[in-house]
Amino acid sequence: MENINKIKSAKDINYKLKISFEEAKKDPNFKDMIDKINLSDDELMKYTSSLEDAVLEYENCKGCKGLVSCKNNINGFCYLPVLNDGKLSFSYVACRYKNKLDSDNKYLNNVTSFDIPREIKEAKIKDIYTDDKNRQDVIKWILNYVKDYKKGVIGKGLYLHGNFGCGKTYLISAMFNELAKNNVKSVIIYWPEYLRSLKSSYSSSSNDEFKDKYNEVKYAKLLLIDDLGAEGVTSWSRDEILGTILQYRMQENLPTFITSNLNIKELEEHLSITTSNKLEKVKAKRIIERIKQLTIDTQMIGENNRK
């Protein structure tokens, strides 16, 4: 009796699938899609619902004018049937607009970033805000640096300090992205979060993660340390991490850029941890001297674009 019920249930399911499939075939777009798949109707009807979804997304793509107007479930992708070795499956396939965007932005793979907002990651020279006259000298310097670097003239980086939200990080990131088009690799790190992550990986059972994170920054062809001075200073972060990174980069003449809300004098006080201890003052001074060797001290006071 049980076997009979199972057979009856299977026939009912098969019948319902057949009805749904035949109903779906009344749609010429559905019919057009399944005619291109080399499978029998008995096989195709098992995928009626998925095929209907695929038809809808494919039709959306036909009239699409760009990623902004994409109506599909995943922006820039179309859900399509794929036949492999007689088996039907479904996958998301990138559209022509997504492929073009990926191709145009491929150079961004040359820039490694850590805890940096998307807006900064995708910064472009052409999008730099130029109306604020207080930023013009720095913008001019950056444009000249790009030209010189492409010619093989590699100079010091910047210690760029100024008020909150005036675009310090954006400017340098735009410069890195411009150089990335020439296959120049660079690293951008948000210093406070980088330190927290580094400390966490140092405490783990394996030091491999710590070494990878540390060495990627230490040996970077171009480096931006973003928001130096916003971290909670410890002897470890100052002497073992920042100090050794800066020392190596100074010895190897590796261009290093730093942004901060603190000027050099304020940064020295910040790095001293406690101003009553002469040894701490000496250690902080040592860091400052390395920064001076690596960078040009530049101030930029501009409009706060984060208001």
Steps between C-alpha positions, in 0.01 A plus 500: 500500500782733591671445163174569319461832686856598409439427133175697509673795669779499242246499218318794658821700528597414145156604378520837677848559356370423155209744537729779626748437222237502226357823641845660504556399136219735396745784567698544175808612694488184710451289189790673328732426793417130539525443123870586531557239772566152369283312751161329477186662641482226763838611626445876461169504687690420822653846476191702403522746789872564453455536125225759555736697727771479234263623228396798713860602567602446138216724382605763753848495347368557148367845582763596757699819441755462778575371849307784661177380339564126555179325618650158570550347844877550489609825340696440180420128481242290315365167628539257210475124429824318427513152344806291583533131409123467465434654843319830540610751763454872553759768570536876514682631192647851490345732242691714251477807725641312798780352288590846372499646852724218624735552207512877555569456872746214470784735591350532851630147569845658522394685816467302822302673773419424862182636660466778242155623384393414146491868403870528586589170330346622174633858519586649161716794398224630270254511792719707732318805634699803382282796606660526845809718447660369820543162332649618173868483598466140618304402189769655281769313694315168455454551126872576464590196709300276266676645194844465657436147626398386152831638374690304766561799727399375844513756778393524862140448606285741699425540866164660428329643805201724541144528620254213510319424173700725268578213259857404589450126458291540185772700324775249568276204419410664167871534429563132582210396277637709215839332532327161525400546135872464427509179703654671804399309812420679826355446847263724697431429867284669761761500774289458819307202363810350339671496841201334665490232232875449515493459877215251473684289243820519709313347793367209293650150498667558162719800418458457124206741484695757700804469275293534183325815622820653631718420199240619249524847655872495567597407142225692313624680190283796597349533847238725657465492878165666554406686820824458690448650845144372539619174657556421866879497525690216666872431502432195283303686230744790494839326523443147373250576224507862383868552575623189320274560198622858463864399555489239224323730257749777573794269430346370178375841377142374474250786452288540811198723550338583831179685582419639842292757681813580703793712392851363553541660843163370618578154363828494693312579821245233418770238442680589822225316694605690811688830476652458846720210388817607314546158340149513354576844356816364336311207345229732368765733358658206319170424324459865403849509348416199285179668384698812409744291298218329312257785442445867428311666784192658343192659653160512332217688666186471291125470507359211701342283230351259756247745641 
